[in-house]
Amino acid sequence: EGACAALGSIAAGTAEYQKQVAEAGGIDLVLAAMRGHAGSEEVQQEACRALNCITANSREIRKQVAAAGGIELVLAAMREHAGSEGVQQCACAALHSIAANHGKSQEKVAQAGGIELVLAAMQGHAGSEVLQQWACEALGAIAVGNGENQKKIGEAGGIELVLACGYI
């Protein structure tokens, strides 16, 4: 948990440090922590936060995380810790960063049930303004330029949830 938190903080907002964290093996460490501590809410939350920070500015790092199973691990954390506002919030943020401007990741998220999980997070934590914000951001990243995902979001009630959440 502590290492994931530290890596996320080091990488936050700076492309240079995101690249350094990725090149030094930070992605592998975060994903290994997620695999090894699937039942730990704290580890999953910090790992998702770290993935959000590490992938925020680099298409190459997004591809690396997706190829290493990061999307599936984020979605597994959402399933395992559906009642945790913190895990859901950080997972939505991670999905936003990983899927942004990367068509294959958009498809992978949708095929693995990510749209439904984001919508479930919105429903399950309707009172969390920050979670609603990240869920909307995630849906936007999953949908942009992808007609199939747009259709899935609409058919699953996503438009109504986005309108109901009040995030502007």
Summary of the structure (lengths in Angstrom):
residues: 168
radius of gyration: 14.5
end to end distance: 32.2
largest distance: 42.4
contacts: 587
relative contact order: 0.12
helix: 79%
strand: 0%
